[in-house]
């Protein structure tokens, strides 16, 4: 028996994703590359980056145009599975 999960989100929609990782010069590039595999139409203005107070971590907010729950699930899975990503919200 296959169980389908209903989503509380109406698609398509703009969906913000926060990604936290250790501060490194190329962390933002890494995250954008992963996101673009799932949302090729990601615009530069849809990405914001903020360093932690101590400078050890960086938090990125990436707003994607989400078209399905499956797309978001795949994106979250790839981001959270990457060794350099500490947290995905």
N, C-alpha and C positions, 0 to 999 in steps of 0.2 A: 504494500500500500504506500503510495507516494503522498507525502504531506506537503501542501502548499501553504506558505506563510503569507498572510495578508500584511501589507505595509500600511502604516498610518500616514505615510508621506504620499502626496499627490505628485505624480511625475508628468512631464518634466518639471524640474525646479532647480533653483540655485541652492547648493548644499555646501556649507562651510565644514572643512575638516581641519582639525588642529593636529600638527605633527611635532613632536618634541624629540630632540636628539642632542648628542654631545656636540659642542661647538667645534666646527671645522670649516675651513674655507670653502669646501665643495658640498656641504650638506644641503644647501638650498637647491643646487643643481641636481643632486641625486634625487631629492624628493620630487622636483618638477618632472624629471625623466620618468619616474614611476607613475606619477599621476597622469602624464600624457599618454601612457600606454592604455589607460582606461577612459580618459577624457581628452581626446586629441585636440579639441577646440579650446583648451585652457588658454586664457589671455594673461599677459604679463601683469595687468592691473588687478588680477584675481589672486595674487600672491602677496602676502605681507610676512615680514620676518622681524623677529624681535629677540634680542639677546637677553639672557637672564641677568640679574643684578650683578652676580659675580663673574659673568662672562663664560661660565663653564658649559652652559646649555643654550640652545636656540629653539625658539618656538615659531613655527610657521603656521599661518592660516591660509589654506588654499580653498577657494570657493569654486566648485565645479558645477557644470550644468549636468545634473543627474537625470538619466532617462529611465532607470529601473533600479529596483532593490538589488538585483543580481549584479549590476554594475558597481554599486556601492560596496556590496559584500566582497567582490573580487578586489576592489581597490583597498579596502581595509585589510584584507587578508595579506596582500602583497606588502603593504606598508608595515603592518605590525610584525610580519615575518622577517623583515630585513634586520640584519645584525646591528646596524647603526641607528636604528629608530628605537627610542626608549618608550614612547607612548603615542597612541593615536586616539584622538577623541572625536 
